[in-house]
Amino acid sequence: MFNKIRLKIRNRSLQSDANGIKRNADFVNLHQAKTVGILFDAKDHDNYEKINDFAKQLKKGGIQVNILGYKPKIKKDEVMVFPCFSEDHLNWYFKPTSSYIKEFSQKPFDILINAYMDELPPLLYVSALSHAKFRIGRYLEDKTHCFDLMVNTPAKKDVAALLHQIKHYLEQINKHEQAV
């Protein structure tokens, strides 16, 4: 029961915080993008390599990439490949509180890629408060406030398949404008 109350408070806080965000929303494709932020699920170590490979592809195209992961528990001696946050960086109603998370969400990325398969409230919070021009991620019912475009992929697929789909759509968006 207490968790339900905490979740209700978090949802109200998220709606209130998201309504206060002033962002320059725009459909940006990969060929136009200069900066990309990537949010990912850091609890699965297989994701690190997939995210790293995808980030390398973007960097080869001259895109600056910032990555932030979420892992529920991070051991004190655990070395993280990318910047990550955990439950220790959430307040009592599950709102991310770290200054690094706030800085990440305030960066005006051209594109914010939500590269995770499961519904992860801390990452959804960061996405909803992002100042990115364009936010894309996997289809999650009732989470339209977190994304500008959702990709409908089966839950059985992995992050590599999601990233492949996201890349496909990001290469197609506003393609005609680039040809002009």
Beta strands, then each sheet from edge to edge (+ up, - down):
strand 1: 35-41
strand 2: 64-70
strand 3: 84-85
strand 4: 111-115
strand 5: 134-138
strand 6: 149-151
sheet 1: 3+ 2+ 1+ 4+ 5+ 6+
end
